[in-house]
Amino acid sequence: MPRLCFKRLDSSAGSVSSNGLASRKRQKIETLPESKTVTTFASMIGRGRCSIDAAAELARDIVHDHDVAPHPAIKSFASLGNEGQSRSNQERDLHRWMKNRCGFSLQGYTISLDLQVDGKRKAPRSVPVKVLLPHEVMHALAHSSEFAFNTLILGNTDSETRSAFWEHVSKQKPWSNQPCIHAAHASCTLDKLVGCSIHGDGTQMYREDEFFCWSWSSIFASMSGICKDVLLIKYPIAVIPERQMRSQEVRDAAHAKIAELVTWSLRIASNGVGPDVGFRGEAFKEGTQRWNLRGKELSKGFKLCFFCFKADLKARKQMHVFERYYQCNLFCDRCMALQGPNCPEHMDYRNIGPSAAWPLTEIDDAFYRTLDAHSLSPWLQMDGFNLGCIAYDWMHNVFLGTARDLVASGIFVLISSGRFGPPTDDMDEILCRVQRSMHRTCAANGMRLPSKPHLTVANLRADEGYAEMGTRFKASHIRLLVRWLARETQIFADANQNDCVVNVLAACAYNLQRACELVEHGSPLLFSEEDSVEASSCIRAHLKAFWWLAYYFFQRRELLFKLRCKSHYLFHTADDIERYRINPAVMHCFGEESFLGKVKSILVSCHGATCTHSFFMRYLLAVSVSLKELKEKENQFE
């Protein structure tokens, strides 16, 4: 029998795995040469555009094709999950390997929530939920790089602009009792104050499967022209499946718990000093990041201050437990206006004449706090909370509200008036003619109008009831259509000065377009005195013209220009603009809607059982890679 000889392997070479690749201890990515391939893999995994298994398999194929001298970083990436033999460990290995990448070090925090994880009919049980604390996110960004912090949090605004903004805001009623603004004013550090807007909304992952996402952002960051990536500007707090909050009690308890957590975190961020204990009162483990931050200055002296809430009408009701919301007879949380077939005429929101009494019944924060405890928002515990800080969203109330009805109804008015040639029996053919005219006009005026969806009777819902742009038309699309309609009606009205309807329609479209111009292209934070008066006047003039058109066509039993409660909310928006001079762009949800799309892409790539935990790991991976790319931009600017 021949003697078996075992050759001793050199320790630097490592052992040999079953697939022929030499396995060794994976080096930290910071010590390896830069690899564009690995950076792209990490970014695609973090953003949900590629699975970890697919990226690791591609890395192993690259190593196999370049077996003579493969790139060290790609070779380390290929070794995830023991060279693919333990695929279930690949995600764990990846996050450990890329920990502290680019100097961005952040970890999730775990809280317990009572959720219906076993089904609606089973009793809720306590489960751990991962969250990101706002004060820790801001501290991590402040220490990642000065350029990133100035871009993502301060929006590249100068200290004089921020000081002037807070000086003005401190005199306005909704923010007059904000303790951190008064403290910053007393210490002459208003330029070190960062306004925090809190957003909540549900996003559909799969059919009949929705997640509720809480997030926050800096009110200054929306003006940044350097970074357009919403993943770097908006920051998630918690993501919970709606199927685990099916009962009203569980949902309200979850919202209350998140409100308590965010209030605690923002209180720390406004004080600017690291906490000694966690949210649950637990002591931090020695040697951890939280343990090292105890009693130390956070975010290099910058402080995070609550400024406003923003959400669509459904999420607004869910977050603040409003009993007055859009599906009720008492539908407005700012006044006593009514809707419904049997409401008194003087309180009917559709009455905007001299007999209307609802403008005299405004509800302020003092009156709101006298309501029953179960009717009050769980965010009432937030330092500086005021009913006036719960903003009406410009995007949902204008572009997904009144403008949807205005554009669709305006198109049919122009068709019936002969603007696009003689009418025919085939309405879809006429609408096709209208769309071609739209694209020619927009192209001639430098506007890029999407080719889809097409204008059809079904997409304008004219075969179902009141004409309105269908849900396939997004807010950005309708924003362009408002500009087109304002121009088209103005030209047509000039040629038909005796046509009362066309002239009122032109005034309605023009005033809305002018208000949108002031919001989008005016001063990004505060309106001037003249602009605030003009913007509020344009909104009111638009609404009055819209009301007149609705009444005119209702008398003729034509289903055009439907009045909605969203139109009523715009009256309050006009009042807020005139009173406070704050640009509604500070509090609109355009960026948040794009952010929810990114959140969906990440969530659908995670396993359903662990998605809320895996989401934050992949989100932090995507942010770390994007921060590295932003740092490269900094070198270009230098």
C-alpha positions as CSV (number, residue, x, y, z in Angstrom):
1,M,0.0,0.0,0.0
2,P,1.6,3.3,-1.0
3,R,2.3,5.8,1.7
4,L,0.1,8.9,1.7
5,C,1.9,12.2,1.8
6,F,0.2,15.4,2.9
7,K,1.8,18.6,1.6
8,R,1.6,21.5,4.1
9,L,0.0,24.5,2.6
10,D,1.5,27.9,3.0
11,S,-0.5,30.0,5.5
12,S,-0.7,32.9,3.1
13,A,-2.3,30.8,0.4
14,G,-5.1,29.5,2.5
15,S,-7.1,26.2,2.1
16,V,-8.8,25.0,-1.1
17,S,-12.6,24.9,-1.4
18,S,-14.5,22.3,-3.2
19,N,-15.0,24.5,-6.3
20,G,-11.2,24.9,-6.7
21,L,-11.0,28.5,-5.4
22,A,-8.6,29.2,-2.6
23,S,-10.5,30.3,0.5
24,R,-8.9,32.7,2.9
25,K,-9.9,35.3,5.4
26,R,-11.7,38.0,3.6
27,Q,-9.9,41.3,3.8
28,K,-11.7,44.5,4.7
29,I,-12.8,46.4,1.6
30,E,-11.0,49.6,2.8
31,T,-7.6,47.8,2.5
32,L,-8.2,46.6,-1.1
33,P,-7.6,48.5,-4.3
34,E,-10.6,50.3,-5.8
35,S,-12.9,48.1,-8.0
36,K,-15.6,49.7,-10.1
37,T,-17.2,46.3,-10.6
38,V,-17.6,45.7,-6.8
39,T,-18.9,49.3,-6.3
40,T,-21.5,48.7,-9.0
41,F,-22.5,45.3,-7.5
42,A,-22.9,46.9,-4.1
43,S,-25.0,49.8,-5.4
44,M,-27.3,47.5,-7.4
45,I,-27.8,45.2,-4.4
46,G,-28.5,48.2,-2.1
47,R,-31.0,49.7,-4.5
48,G,-32.8,46.4,-5.2
49,R,-31.8,46.2,-8.8
50,C,-29.8,42.9,-8.3
51,S,-29.9,40.0,-5.9
52,I,-26.8,39.2,-3.8
53,D,-26.8,35.7,-5.2
54,A,-26.6,36.9,-8.8
55,A,-23.9,39.4,-8.0
56,A,-21.8,36.9,-6.2
57,E,-22.2,34.4,-9.0
58,L,-21.1,36.9,-11.5
59,A,-18.1,37.7,-9.3
60,R,-17.1,34.1,-9.2
61,D,-17.4,33.8,-13.0
62,I,-15.1,36.9,-13.4
63,V,-12.5,35.3,-11.0
64,H,-12.7,32.1,-13.0
65,D,-12.2,33.9,-16.3
66,H,-9.2,35.8,-14.9
67,D,-7.7,33.1,-12.8
68,V,-4.2,34.3,-13.3
69,A,-4.5,37.7,-11.6
70,P,-8.1,38.5,-10.6
71,H,-8.8,41.8,-8.9
72,P,-8.5,41.4,-5.1
73,A,-11.8,43.1,-4.4
74,I,-13.7,41.0,-6.9
75,K,-12.0,37.9,-5.5
76,S,-13.1,38.8,-2.0
77,F,-16.7,39.5,-3.3
78,A,-16.7,36.0,-4.9
79,S,-15.8,34.4,-1.6
80,L,-19.2,35.5,0.0
81,G,-21.0,32.6,1.5
82,N,-17.9,30.3,1.5
83,E,-17.5,30.6,-2.2
84,G,-21.2,30.1,-2.8
85,Q,-21.5,26.9,-0.8
86,S,-23.5,28.6,1.9
87,R,-25.7,30.9,-0.1
88,S,-27.9,31.8,2.8
89,N,-24.9,33.5,4.5
90,Q,-23.9,35.7,1.5
91,E,-25.9,38.7,2.7
92,R,-24.5,38.5,6.2
93,D,-21.0,38.2,4.8
94,L,-21.5,41.1,2.4
95,H,-22.7,43.5,5.1
96,R,-19.9,42.5,7.5
97,W,-17.3,42.9,4.7
98,M,-18.5,46.4,3.7
99,K,-19.0,47.7,7.2
100,N,-17.8,51.2,7.8
101,R,-17.4,51.8,4.1
102,C,-16.4,55.3,3.1
103,G,-16.4,56.5,6.7
104,F,-20.2,56.2,7.0
105,S,-20.9,54.2,10.1
106,L,-24.5,53.7,11.1
107,Q,-26.5,50.9,12.7
108,G,-30.2,50.3,13.2
109,Y,-32.0,50.4,16.5
110,T,-34.5,47.8,17.6
111,I,-37.8,48.5,19.2
112,S,-40.7,46.2,20.1
113,L,-44.2,46.7,18.6
114,D,-47.4,44.7,19.1
115,L,-48.3,43.6,15.6
116,Q,-50.6,41.0,14.0
117,V,-47.9,38.8,12.5
118,D,-50.0,35.7,12.9
119,G,-53.1,37.0,11.1
120,K,-56.0,39.3,11.7
121,R,-57.9,36.9,13.9
122,K,-55.0,36.1,16.2
123,A,-54.0,38.4,19.1
124,P,-51.1,40.8,18.3
125,R,-47.7,39.9,19.8
126,S,-44.6,41.8,20.5
127,V,-42.1,41.6,17.7
128,P,-38.7,43.4,17.1
129,V,-38.7,46.1,14.5
130,K,-35.6,47.8,13.1
131,V,-35.6,51.6,12.9
132,L,-33.1,54.4,12.0
133,L,-32.9,57.2,14.6
134,P,-32.9,60.7,13.1
135,H,-30.3,62.1,15.5
136,E,-27.9,59.2,14.6
137,V,-28.4,59.6,10.8
138,M,-27.6,63.3,11.0
139,H,-24.6,62.7,13.2
140,A,-23.3,60.0,10.8
141,L,-23.7,62.4,7.8
142,A,-22.0,65.2,9.6
143,H,-18.9,63.0,10.2
144,S,-18.9,61.4,6.7
145,S,-17.7,64.6,5.0
146,E,-18.3,68.3,5.2
147,F,-19.3,68.4,1.5
148,A,-21.9,65.7,1.9
149,F,-23.4,67.3,5.0
150,N,-23.6,70.7,3.3
151,T,-25.2,69.2,0.2
152,L,-27.6,66.6,1.8
153,I,-28.7,68.4,5.0
154,L,-28.0,72.1,4.5
155,G,-28.8,72.2,0.8
156,N,-25.8,74.4,0.1
157,T,-27.5,77.3,1.8
158,D,-25.4,79.9,3.5
159,S,-25.6,80.7,7.2
160,E,-27.3,84.1,6.6
161,T,-30.1,82.5,4.6
162,R,-30.8,80.0,7.4
163,S,-30.6,82.6,10.1
164,A,-33.1,84.9,8.2
165,F,-35.4,82.0,7.7
166,W,-35.6,81.0,11.4
167,E,-35.8,84.7,12.4
168,H,-38.9,85.0,10.3
169,V,-40.4,81.6,11.3
170,S,-40.0,82.3,15.0
171,K,-42.5,85.1,14.7
172,Q,-45.2,83.0,13.0
173,K,-47.9,81.5,15.2
174,P,-47.4,77.7,14.5
175,W,-43.7,77.9,15.4
176,S,-43.8,80.7,18.0
177,N,-43.6,78.1,20.9
178,Q,-40.9,76.0,19.4
179,P,-38.3,75.6,22.3
180,C,-35.3,74.8,20.2
181,I,-35.9,77.9,18.0
182,H,-36.0,80.1,21.1
183,A,-32.8,78.4,22.5
184,A,-31.0,78.9,19.2
185,H,-32.1,82.5,19.1
186,A,-30.9,83.2,22.6
187,S,-27.5,81.7,21.8
188,C,-27.3,83.3,18.4
189,T,-26.9,80.0,16.6
190,L,-29.9,80.1,14.3
191,D,-27.6,79.2,11.4
192,K,-26.9,75.9,13.2
193,L,-30.5,74.8,13.2
194,V,-31.8,72.3,10.7
195,G,-35.6,72.0,10.1
196,C,-37.0,68.5,10.0
197,S,-40.1,67.6,8.0
198,I,-41.7,64.2,8.9
199,H,-43.5,62.3,6.2
200,G,-45.6,59.1,6.3
201,D,-47.3,57.2,3.6
202,G,-48.2,53.7,2.4
203,T,-46.6,52.2,-0.6
204,Q,-47.9,49.1,-2.5
205,M,-45.3,46.4,-2.8
206,Y,-47.4,43.7,-4.4
207,R,-51.1,43.4,-5.2
208,E,-53.0,43.9,-2.0
209,D,-49.8,44.2,0.0
210,E,-48.9,47.6,1.3
211,F,-46.2,48.9,3.6
212,F,-46.4,52.1,5.7
213,C,-43.1,54.1,5.7
214,W,-42.2,56.9,8.0
215,S,-39.3,59.1,6.9
216,W,-37.8,62.5,7.5
217,S,-35.7,65.0,5.6
218,S,-34.2,68.5,6.0
219,I,-36.3,71.3,4.7
220,F,-33.2,72.9,3.3
221,A,-32.1,69.9,1.2
222,S,-34.8,70.1,-1.4
223,M,-33.0,73.1,-3.0
224,S,-29.8,71.3,-3.6
225,G,-28.8,71.2,-7.3
226,I,-25.8,69.0,-6.8
227,C,-27.4,65.8,-5.6
228,K,-30.7,64.7,-7.1
229,D,-30.7,61.2,-5.5
230,V,-33.7,61.0,-3.1
231,L,-32.1,58.1,-1.3
232,L,-29.5,60.5,0.0
233,I,-31.9,63.3,0.8
234,K,-34.8,61.4,2.4
235,Y,-34.2,59.1,5.3
236,P,-36.4,56.2,6.5
237,I,-37.4,55.8,10.1
238,A,-39.5,52.7,10.1
239,V,-41.2,50.4,7.5
240,I,-44.1,48.1,8.7
241,P,-46.4,45.9,6.6
242,E,-50.0,47.0,6.6
243,R,-51.1,43.4,6.9
244,Q,-49.6,43.4,10.4
245,M,-51.7,46.5,11.4
246,R,-55.1,45.4,10.2
247,S,-57.1,46.3,13.2
248,Q,-57.6,50.0,14.1
249,E,-56.2,49.5,17.7
250,V,-53.0,47.9,16.5
251,R,-52.5,50.5,13.8
252,D,-53.1,53.4,16.2
253,A,-50.7,51.8,18.8
254,A,-48.0,51.4,16.1
255,H,-48.3,55.0,15.0
256,A,-48.2,56.2,18.7
257,K,-45.1,54.1,19.3
258,I,-43.3,55.6,16.3
259,A,-44.4,59.1,17.3
260,E,-42.9,58.5,20.8
261,L,-39.7,57.2,19.3
262,V,-39.2,60.1,16.9
263,T,-40.1,62.6,19.6
264,W,-37.4,61.1,21.8
265,S,-34.8,61.2,19.0
266,L,-35.6,64.7,17.9
267,R,-35.4,65.9,21.5
268,I,-31.8,64.5,21.6
269,A,-31.0,66.0,18.2
270,S,-32.3,69.5,19.3
271,N,-30.2,69.3,22.5
272,G,-27.2,68.3,20.5
273,V,-25.8,65.8,23.1
274,G,-25.6,62.0,22.9
275,P,-28.0,60.2,25.2
276,D,-26.8,58.2,28.2
277,V,-29.5,55.5,27.7
278,G,-31.6,54.2,24.8
279,F,-35.2,54.8,24.0
280,R,-36.2,51.8,26.1
281,G,-34.1,53.0,29.0
282,E,-31.5,50.4,28.5
283,A,-27.8,51.0,29.0
284,F,-25.6,50.9,26.0
285,K,-23.1,48.1,25.5
286,E,-19.5,49.1,26.3
287,G,-17.4,49.8,23.2
288,T,-20.3,50.4,20.8
289,Q,-20.9,53.6,18.8
290,R,-23.8,54.6,21.1
291,W,-21.7,54.0,24.2
292,N,-18.9,56.2,22.8
293,L,-21.4,59.0,22.0
294,R,-22.7,59.4,25.6
295,G,-22.6,63.0,26.7
296,K,-20.7,64.1,23.6
297,E,-21.6,66.8,21.0
298,L,-23.7,65.5,18.1
299,S,-23.5,66.5,14.4
300,K,-20.6,69.0,14.9
301,G,-22.9,71.5,16.7
302,F,-25.8,71.4,14.2
303,K,-29.2,70.7,15.8
304,L,-32.3,69.1,14.3
305,C,-35.6,70.8,15.0
306,F,-39.1,69.7,14.2
307,F,-40.7,71.9,11.5
308,C,-43.7,70.2,9.9
309,F,-45.6,67.1,8.9
310,K,-46.4,66.3,5.3
311,A,-48.5,63.5,3.8
312,D,-51.4,62.8,1.5
313,L,-54.9,63.0,2.9
314,K,-55.1,59.3,3.7
315,A,-51.8,59.1,5.6
316,R,-52.6,62.4,7.2
317,K,-55.6,60.9,8.8
318,Q,-53.8,57.7,9.8
319,M,-50.8,59.5,11.4
320,H,-52.8,62.0,13.4
321,V,-56.0,60.0,14.0
322,F,-58.1,62.9,12.7
323,E,-61.9,62.4,13.1
324,R,-62.5,65.1,10.5
325,Y,-61.2,63.9,7.2
326,Y,-62.1,63.7,3.5
327,Q,-64.7,60.9,3.8
328,C,-66.7,62.6,6.6
329,N,-69.4,65.3,6.5
330,L,-67.1,67.3,8.8
331,F,-64.2,66.8,6.5
332,C,-61.8,69.7,7.3
333,D,-59.5,69.8,10.4
334,R,-59.0,73.6,9.9
335,C,-62.6,74.8,9.9
336,M,-66.2,73.7,10.3
337,A,-67.0,73.4,6.6
338,L,-69.4,70.5,5.6
339,Q,-70.0,68.3,2.7
340,G,-72.9,66.0,1.8
341,P,-76.4,66.3,0.4
342,N,-78.1,67.6,3.6
343,C,-75.6,70.1,4.9
344,P,-76.8,73.7,5.5
345,E,-76.1,76.0,2.6
346,H,-74.0,78.6,4.6
347,M,-71.7,75.8,5.9
348,D,-71.4,74.0,2.5
349,Y,-67.8,74.1,1.3
350,R,-69.1,74.7,-2.2
351,N,-70.6,78.0,-1.1
352,I,-67.9,80.6,-1.5
353,G,-70.2,83.6,-1.8
354,P,-71.0,86.3,0.7
355,S,-73.4,84.0,2.6
356,A,-70.7,81.4,3.3
357,A,-70.1,81.0,7.1
358,W,-67.4,78.4,7.1
359,P,-64.6,80.9,6.6
360,L,-65.5,82.3,10.0
361,T,-65.1,79.0,11.9
362,E,-61.4,78.5,11.7
363,I,-60.0,75.9,14.1
364,D,-56.7,76.8,15.7
365,D,-54.3,74.8,17.8
366,A,-55.7,76.0,21.1
367,F,-59.2,74.8,20.2
368,Y,-57.8,71.5,18.8
369,R,-56.2,70.7,22.1
370,T,-59.6,70.9,23.9
371,L,-61.0,67.9,22.0
372,D,-61.3,64.5,23.5
373,A,-58.1,62.7,24.1
374,H,-58.8,59.9,21.6
375,S,-59.3,62.6,18.9
376,L,-55.8,64.1,19.4
377,S,-52.7,63.3,17.4
378,P,-50.1,61.0,19.0
379,W,-47.6,63.5,17.7
380,L,-48.9,66.0,20.2
381,Q,-46.0,65.1,22.5
382,M,-43.6,66.4,20.0
383,D,-41.8,69.6,21.2
384,G,-43.2,72.5,19.3
385,F,-46.2,70.6,17.9
386,N,-48.9,72.8,16.4
387,L,-52.0,72.1,14.3
388,G,-50.7,74.6,11.8
389,C,-47.5,72.5,11.3
390,I,-49.5,69.7,9.6
391,A,-49.2,71.0,6.1
392,Y,-51.6,70.4,3.2
393,D,-49.6,68.8,0.4
394,W,-49.3,71.0,-2.7
395,M,-48.7,68.1,-5.0
396,H,-51.7,66.0,-4.0
397,N,-54.2,68.9,-3.7
398,V,-53.2,70.6,-6.9
399,F,-51.7,68.3,-9.5
400,L,-53.5,65.2,-8.2
401,G,-56.5,67.2,-7.2
402,T,-58.0,70.3,-8.8
403,A,-55.6,70.2,-11.8
404,R,-56.7,66.7,-12.8
405,D,-60.3,68.0,-13.2
406,L,-59.3,71.3,-14.7
407,V,-57.1,69.8,-17.5
408,A,-59.6,67.0,-18.5
409,S,-62.6,69.3,-18.4
410,G,-60.7,72.1,-20.2
411,I,-59.8,69.7,-23.0
412,F,-63.5,68.9,-23.6
413,V,-64.5,72.6,-23.4
414,L,-61.9,73.4,-26.1
415,I,-63.1,70.5,-28.3
416,S,-66.7,71.6,-28.1
417,S,-65.6,75.2,-28.9
418,G,-64.0,74.1,-32.1
419,R,-60.3,74.7,-31.0
420,F,-59.2,71.4,-32.6
421,G,-61.3,71.4,-35.7
422,P,-64.9,70.3,-36.3
423,P,-66.1,67.7,-33.8
424,T,-66.8,64.1,-35.0
425,D,-68.6,61.1,-33.6
426,D,-65.4,59.4,-32.7
427,M,-64.2,61.2,-29.6
428,D,-61.0,59.1,-29.4
429,E,-60.0,60.3,-32.8
430,I,-60.5,63.9,-31.7
431,L,-58.4,63.3,-28.5
432,C,-55.7,61.8,-30.7
433,R,-55.7,65.1,-32.7
434,V,-55.5,67.0,-29.4
435,Q,-52.5,65.0,-28.2
436,R,-50.6,65.6,-31.4
437,S,-51.3,69.4,-31.0
438,M,-50.1,69.1,-27.4
439,H,-46.7,67.6,-28.3
440,R,-46.1,70.1,-31.1
441,T,-46.9,73.0,-28.7
442,C,-44.8,71.6,-25.9
443,A,-41.8,70.8,-28.1
444,A,-41.9,74.4,-29.6
445,N,-41.8,75.8,-26.0
446,G,-39.0,73.6,-24.7
447,M,-41.3,71.2,-22.6
448,R,-40.7,67.5,-22.8
449,L,-44.2,65.9,-22.7
450,P,-44.3,62.1,-22.2
451,S,-45.7,60.2,-25.1
452,K,-47.8,57.9,-22.8
453,P,-50.4,57.5,-21.6
454,H,-52.5,58.5,-24.6
455,L,-55.5,60.8,-24.4
456,T,-58.6,58.5,-24.7
457,V,-62.1,58.7,-23.4
458,A,-61.2,55.9,-20.9
459,N,-58.1,57.7,-19.7
460,L,-60.1,60.9,-19.2
461,R,-62.8,58.9,-17.4
462,A,-65.5,60.7,-19.5
463,D,-67.4,57.4,-19.9
464,E,-67.7,56.9,-16.2
465,G,-68.8,60.2,-14.8
466,Y,-67.1,63.5,-14.2
467,A,-64.1,64.1,-16.6
468,E,-60.7,63.8,-14.9
469,M,-57.2,62.7,-15.8
470,G,-56.9,59.0,-14.9
471,T,-54.4,57.6,-12.4
472,R,-52.0,56.7,-15.1
473,F,-51.2,60.5,-15.4
474,K,-48.6,61.3,-12.8
475,A,-48.3,64.6,-11.0
476,S,-45.2,65.6,-13.1
477,H,-47.2,64.9,-16.3
478,I,-50.2,67.0,-15.1
479,R,-47.9,69.8,-14.1
480,L,-46.8,70.1,-17.8
481,L,-50.4,69.8,-19.0
482,V,-51.4,72.8,-16.8
483,R,-48.8,74.9,-18.5
484,W,-50.0,73.7,-21.9
485,L,-53.7,74.4,-21.0
486,A,-52.9,77.9,-19.7
487,R,-51.1,78.8,-23.0
488,E,-53.8,77.2,-25.2
489,T,-56.8,78.8,-23.5
490,Q,-55.1,82.2,-23.5
491,I,-54.5,82.1,-27.2
492,F,-58.1,80.8,-27.9
493,A,-59.6,83.4,-25.5
494,D,-57.9,86.3,-27.2
495,A,-59.5,85.2,-30.5
496,N,-62.9,84.6,-28.9
497,Q,-63.4,87.5,-26.5
498,N,-67.2,87.2,-26.5
499,D,-67.1,83.6,-25.3
500,C,-67.7,83.8,-21.6
501,V,-66.9,80.2,-20.8
502,V,-63.6,80.2,-22.7
503,N,-62.5,83.4,-21.0
504,V,-63.3,82.2,-17.5
505,L,-61.4,78.9,-18.3
506,A,-58.4,80.9,-19.5
507,A,-58.4,82.9,-16.3
508,C,-58.8,79.7,-14.2
509,A,-55.8,78.0,-16.0
510,Y,-53.7,81.1,-16.0
511,N,-54.0,81.8,-12.3
512,L,-53.2,78.2,-11.4
513,Q,-50.2,78.2,-13.7
514,R,-49.0,81.5,-12.2
515,A,-49.3,80.2,-8.7
516,C,-47.3,77.1,-9.7
517,E,-44.6,79.3,-11.3
518,L,-44.2,81.2,-8.0
519,V,-44.0,78.0,-6.0
520,E,-41.5,76.3,-8.3
521,H,-39.3,79.2,-9.4
522,G,-39.8,81.8,-6.6
523,S,-37.7,82.0,-3.5
524,P,-37.2,78.4,-2.3
525,L,-37.8,79.1,1.4
526,L,-39.6,82.4,2.0
527,F,-41.7,84.4,-0.4
528,S,-41.3,88.1,-0.6
529,E,-44.2,90.2,0.6
530,E,-45.3,90.8,-3.0
531,D,-44.9,87.2,-4.1
532,S,-46.9,85.8,-1.1
533,V,-49.8,88.2,-1.9
534,E,-49.7,87.3,-5.6
535,A,-49.5,83.6,-5.0
536,S,-52.4,83.5,-2.6
537,S,-54.5,85.8,-4.8
538,C,-53.8,83.6,-7.8
539,I,-55.0,80.5,-5.9
540,R,-58.2,82.2,-4.8
541,A,-58.9,83.6,-8.3
542,H,-58.3,80.1,-9.8
543,L,-60.7,78.5,-7.2
544,K,-63.4,81.2,-7.8
545,A,-63.2,80.6,-11.6
546,F,-63.3,76.9,-11.1
547,W,-66.4,77.2,-8.9
548,W,-68.1,79.4,-11.6
549,L,-67.3,76.8,-14.3
550,A,-68.6,74.0,-12.0
551,Y,-71.9,75.8,-11.4
552,Y,-72.3,76.7,-15.1
553,F,-71.9,73.1,-16.3
554,F,-73.9,71.7,-13.4
555,Q,-76.9,73.9,-14.5
556,R,-76.6,72.3,-18.0
557,R,-76.2,68.8,-16.5
558,E,-72.8,68.3,-18.1
559,L,-70.3,66.3,-15.9
560,L,-67.4,68.8,-16.0
561,F,-65.3,70.6,-13.4
562,K,-66.2,68.5,-10.4
563,L,-65.8,70.2,-7.0
564,R,-63.8,68.2,-4.4
565,C,-62.7,68.7,-0.9
566,K,-59.2,69.0,-2.1
567,S,-60.2,72.3,-3.7
568,H,-61.5,73.5,-0.3
569,Y,-58.1,72.7,1.3
570,L,-56.5,75.0,-1.3
571,F,-58.3,77.9,0.4
572,H,-56.4,77.1,3.6
573,T,-53.1,76.8,1.6
574,A,-53.7,80.3,0.2
575,D,-54.3,81.7,3.7
576,D,-51.1,80.0,5.0
577,I,-49.1,81.5,2.1
578,E,-50.3,85.0,2.8
579,R,-49.9,84.7,6.6
580,Y,-46.6,83.0,6.9
581,R,-44.9,83.6,3.5
582,I,-43.5,80.1,3.5
583,N,-43.1,78.5,0.1
584,P,-45.3,75.4,-0.1
585,A,-42.4,73.7,-2.0
586,V,-40.8,73.3,1.5
587,M,-43.6,71.0,2.5
588,H,-44.7,69.3,-0.7
589,C,-44.3,65.5,-1.3
590,F,-42.7,65.3,-4.8
591,G,-39.4,64.0,-3.4
592,E,-41.2,61.7,-0.9
593,E,-43.2,60.0,-3.7
594,S,-40.0,59.3,-5.6
595,F,-38.4,58.1,-2.4
596,L,-41.2,55.6,-1.8
597,G,-40.5,54.2,-5.3
598,K,-36.9,53.5,-4.3
599,V,-38.1,52.0,-1.0
600,K,-40.4,49.6,-2.9
601,S,-37.5,48.5,-5.2
602,I,-35.4,47.6,-2.1
603,L,-38.3,45.9,-0.2
604,V,-39.4,43.6,-3.1
605,S,-35.8,42.3,-3.4
606,C,-35.8,41.2,0.3
607,H,-37.3,38.0,1.7
608,G,-40.8,38.6,3.0
609,A,-40.1,37.2,6.5
610,T,-37.1,39.4,7.2
611,C,-37.8,42.3,4.8
612,T,-38.1,45.0,7.4
613,H,-34.7,44.0,8.8
614,S,-33.0,43.4,5.4
615,F,-34.3,46.7,4.0
616,F,-32.3,48.9,6.3
617,M,-29.1,46.8,5.7
618,R,-29.5,47.2,2.0
619,Y,-30.5,50.8,2.3
620,L,-27.3,51.6,4.3
621,L,-25.3,49.7,1.7
622,A,-26.7,51.9,-1.1
623,V,-26.2,55.1,0.9
624,S,-22.6,54.2,1.7
625,V,-21.8,53.6,-2.0
626,S,-23.6,56.8,-3.1
627,L,-21.7,58.8,-0.5
628,K,-18.5,57.5,-1.9
629,E,-19.6,58.8,-5.4
630,L,-20.6,62.1,-3.8
631,K,-17.1,62.4,-2.3
632,E,-15.6,61.9,-5.8
633,K,-17.8,64.8,-7.0
634,E,-16.3,66.9,-4.2
635,N,-12.9,66.3,-5.6
636,Q,-14.1,67.5,-9.0
637,F,-15.4,70.7,-7.5
638,E,-12.1,71.3,-5.7
